[in-house]
Amino acid sequence: MKRARNFNAGPAALPEEVLVRAEKEFLNINNSGMSVMELSHRSAIFESIHNQAIQGLKDLLYIPENYEVLLLQGGASLQFSMVPMNLLPADKHADYVLTGSWSEKALKEAEKVGETKIIASSKDGSYKFIPNVNDLSIDETAAYLHITSNNTIYGTQWTVFPSTQSVPLIADMSSDILSREIDVSKFGVIYAGAQKNLGPSGVTVVIIRKDLIQPNQTNLPSMLDYSIHAKSNSLYNTPPTMAIYLLSLVMEWVKKQGGIKAIEAMNSKKANLIYAAIDESDGFYIGHAETNSRSKMNITFNLPTEAAEKLFLQQASDAGFVGLAGHRSIGGCRASIYNAVPLAHCEELAAFMKNFKNSYEKNS
């Protein structure tokens, strides 16, 4: 079987090596005579898989000892609520920076819990850029500052993170976690749905500084309380066992690639190929994001007309490229080039873009 050139925004491409191993072990994990999906989550075999996934994250991201790594459910969307429910007391407010649809949704959920303030936004600029960190007016009395590190719909990404001093920095890193080196100690909480760089949908990673975990919050439902999940090593209830198993395999795969530094270098190489096809097209391809805010995970662009875009997407599909249509809310085109998207697929897409431009202009 020939693998698709998968540029889906999420769920997204997984490393072929990981899928092959999972297929091999599907019916018999660790000589148990069972699939991982059949194992008790209280068994020694699954506990080992679970802990390997957590340790893999700790090793690759150099997570300090004063942080807890939780494997939860509900996606990043549930974290939009869990963060304020756990970290926003009644006598404080939370600051938000709006850089796209997902940060808007995070704000909307926080508003249901307590007081919020928008300290910066690029909405009036069609979310084409990330606000300058030097222009942020961070309130030292805020419970936290929330950002979305990468914006899948608009193709923008923070390259420099705000320095928040004593105010905890909370980041939704669903679409660029594990794609580049970061200093975890600069954040109070990092959360991420797994379905882009970490594994399949179904498991959500939360990296939280231990001093931010407040025990005995009797007003919170148990499933929404960080302290309960931390106390039970994320095994308070039945976890998504298959998703966690695949997460552990992806961590092993990243280590084999050379770790985060090697992954970051490859991601830059892939992004540069496609951005070059845009920049060298004499305006035929029009990038959405301003140059200094461009995402290395989601490359968004338009063609001169809707008719040209429709033809581009049709011919791309015929050529075996999957997932190049832009988000339904804004249209256009989008290539999502997460960690598992091979360099060869990006080279082929860049070549296709150049050939399509030449052919379209010749026949117009």
Buried (B, 14 or more C-beta within 10 A) or exposed (E): EEEEBBBBBBBBBBBEBBBEBBEEBEEEBBEBEBBBEEBEBEBEBBBEBBEBBBBBBBEBBEBEEEBBBBBBBBBBBBBBBBBBBBBBEEEBBBBBBBBBBBBBBBBEBBEEBBBBEEBBBBEEEEBBBBBEBEEBEBBEEBBBBBBBBBBBBBBBBBBEBBEBEEBBBBBBBBBBBBBBEBEBEEBBBBBBBBBBBBBBBBBBBBBBBEEBBEEEBEEBEEBBBBBBBBBEBBBBEEBBBBBBBBBBBBBBBBBEBEBBEEBBEBBEEBBBBBBEBBEEBEEBBBBBBEEEBBBBBBBBBBBBEEEBBEBBBEBBEEEBBBBBBBBEEBEBBBBBBBBBBBEEBBBBBBEBBBEBBEEBEEEE
